[in-house]
Amino acid sequence: MRVALILLLSAWLMGCAATSSAPVPRGVPLAVSSQVAQAAVLDLLAERGYVIRHADAELGRVDAVLARWPGYRVRATVTPDGSGSRATLSATWGGRPLPPDRLDPLLSELEARLAAEP
């Protein structure tokens, strides 16, 4: 009985020590400056109901969460890319990486918004 309890406890603790893999980013090139792109990312996420937890213009990074079970976290990175910029999104859902293709609607909407701007 004692050995079984020790084995069960050990197996349980090993499960806690396992790390999940990092989310795979999904990116898109944009024909606007990185400042304009980052502002558009902030607006898009806020309008979708995400709470902006951290935004750093120098790093070009935005961290946002959606307070809905099981919890979504999105990290957006905007970097200069030639004459434009590149927006990259990655996300987790309930602490697990979200498949990158699930970010396509956000990226498509971002592209559409920036294409519509004068």
N, C-alpha and C positions, 0 to 999 in steps of 0.2 A: 504494500500500500504506500509506504513511504517513497519507494523508488518511482512508482507511478506518479506520485504527486510532484516529485522533483523533475521528472521528465516533462510532465505537463507544464509546469512553471517555466522550465527552460525553453520549451517550444513557444510558449506565449511571449516570453521576453525576446526571443529571436525575431518574432514577427514585428515587434515594436522597433527593433533596430534596423529593419530593412528600409532602405531609402527608395523613394519613388524616382522615376526618371524625370529629367527636366523636360518642360514643355517644348515642343518643336515650333520654332517661329515661322510665320508666314509673312512675306513682304511684298511690296509693290512699289515700283518707281513712280515718282510724282513730278510734274513739271512746274512746281512752285518751290519757293525757298523753304528751308527747314522751319523757320519761325512761323510762316503761314500754315504749313502742314501740321505743326504741333498744336497751333490754336484750333485748327479744324478737328484734330483728334480729340482735344479736350471738349469742344462743343458737342461732338458726336456722342462721346461716352456719357456726358452729362445728360443729354437729351434722351438717351436710351435708359436712364435710371441708374447709371453707375455713380458711385461716390468716389471722387478723386481723392485718393489717399496721399499721393505725393506727385508733384510735377516739378521737374528741374529743366529749365530752358537751356542751361549750359551743357548738360549731359544729353538733352533731347529725350528725356525719359518721362513717362507717365505711368503711374501705378493706380489702378482703379479696382473697386470691388462692387459686386452687385449683391445687396443684402437680401438674397432670396435663397432658400434652402435648395441644394446643399452648399451654395456659395460659389460664386464665380469670381475669379481674379484675372484681370487683364493687365499685361505689361505692354506698353507701346513705346517703341524707340524710333525717333526720327533723326536721320543723319543726312548731312549734305552728300549729294551724289551728282558729280558733274555740275551742270547748270541748274539742276533741280534738287530733289531730295528723295529719300527712300524711307517709307514707313514700314515698320516691322511689328507685328503683333504676336504675342504668345499668351496662352491662357491656361488656367487650371480650373477644374470643376470638382468640388468636394475634396480638394487636395491632390487630385490626379490630373495629369496632363490632358488637356482637351485636344482632340484631333485637329490638326492645323486647317483642314478644309472647313471646319465649323466657323472659322474666322472670315471666310470669304464674303459673307453678307456685309460685315462691318467694313472690310476693305473696299468692296464695291460701292458702298454708300459714300465712303470717304472720297473715292475717285470721282464719283458723280458730283458731289458737293464742290470739289475743287475745280472740276471742269466747268461748272456753272458760274463760278466766280469770275468777275471781269478782270 
